[in-house]
Amino acid sequence: MKIRTFLQVFVLSVTLAAPMARAYTPPSDRQISQMLANPGMIRAVLGDANGEQAADLMVRVLQKIAANDMTQAQKNYLASFYSARVTFLLGNQATAFAESLIPRVPESLLNAVLAGLSVGGRGSAVFMANLRELVEGDAALQAINAPHIALSEPVHHLLLESLGQSQSLPPVVTDSLPPPIPVGVTQDAPSPTPTPLSQPPIPEPYAGQG
């Protein structure tokens, strides 16, 4: 009887402890800095965060981006990239993420973040409708409805390249595409020269060809 009681208590303890073991742990500043230099870490750093927890993380990411010595275009790109990627990964928690995040975004990055949220959530009409309700002013709505205007065409193009042209791509594929200018990393190496496309063979002339 004692053995059975012990086993019941043990099983109950393990069952109760399991959700705690999976509880979200906010990343350290070091982990965030590492993620900014290696976007493949996004899923691991985000973990099991809910929408509000992901917003807390994103605020810290944006603060690091805003404080970095980069051009505004580079900051816009990184802010939109991480906003879009986290939105895409959160799924049904994306609206809670946006609700908690938008009021705390640095003003200089707001339109870039709204553009990123828009790109990351375009697979959901419900999310897009909720996103529009969260903002005020024509500039904010324009950043959502036409992110290429808010970001500028080159930055918007980079964002789409990094996320993948289709939002249906598996996350593991898009996670392997890093931003071209990670925070804290300089780019001294020249861009590789594109390989020219091979020309199709020219057919030999046939008899009677003029």
Secondary structure, DSSP 8 states (H G I E B T S, - for coil): -HHHHHHHHHHHHHHHHHHHHT------HHHHHHHHH-GGGHHHHHTT--HHHHHHHHHHHHHHHHHSS--HHHHHHHHHHHHHHHHHHHGGGHHHHHHHHGGGS-GGGHHHHHHHHHHHHTT-HHHHHHHHHT--SHHHHHHHH-HHHHH-HHHHHHHHHHH-SSTTS-HHHHTT---SS-TT----S-----------------TT--
